[in-house]
Amino acid sequence: QNLLALQAECAELLEWLPWKDWKEYSPNDPNESAVLEAQMELIDIQHFVVNIGIHLGMTPELFFETFMRKQEENRDRQNRGY
């Protein structure tokens, strides 16, 4: 359920962002209202990510440590041209 909700929230976030490269957006896009809505969708996304982490037995500390370890791996990959 959390994965389905996460997917739905990601789709809702897209509705508030100017992500279509084939569409012309006005210079004011995203406007202040759209930014606030996108921020709320992002919080909903975070809610379901945390739920999944809890289901997997992750503590806040483990979540942070794993995030930092993965970030280091991603930076190393970028440096290697991955």
KALIN-V973750 format. One record per pair of residues at least 6 apart in sequence whose ideal C-beta (glycine too) atoms are under 7 Angstrom apart, sorted by the first residue. I is the first residue (numbers start at 1). GAP is how many residues later the second one is. D is the distance in whole Angstrom. If there is no record, write none. Layout:
<<I | GAP | D> <I | GAP | D>>
//
This chain:
<<2 | 46 | 5> <2 | 49 | 5> <2 | 50 | 5> <2 | 53 | 7> <5 | 43 | 5> <6 | 39 | 6> <6 | 42 | 4> <6 | 43 | 7> <9 | 32 | 6> <9 | 35 | 4> <9 | 36 | 5> <9 | 39 | 6> <10 | 35 | 6> <12 | 29 | 5> <13 | 25 | 6> <13 | 28 | 4> <13 | 29 | 6> <13 | 32 | 7> <16 | 14 | 6> <16 | 18 | 5> <16 | 21 | 5> <16 | 22 | 4> <16 | 25 | 6> <17 | 13 | 6> <17 | 21 | 6> <18 | 7 | 4> <18 | 11 | 5> <18 | 12 | 6> <30 | 8 | 7> <53 | 10 | 5>>
//
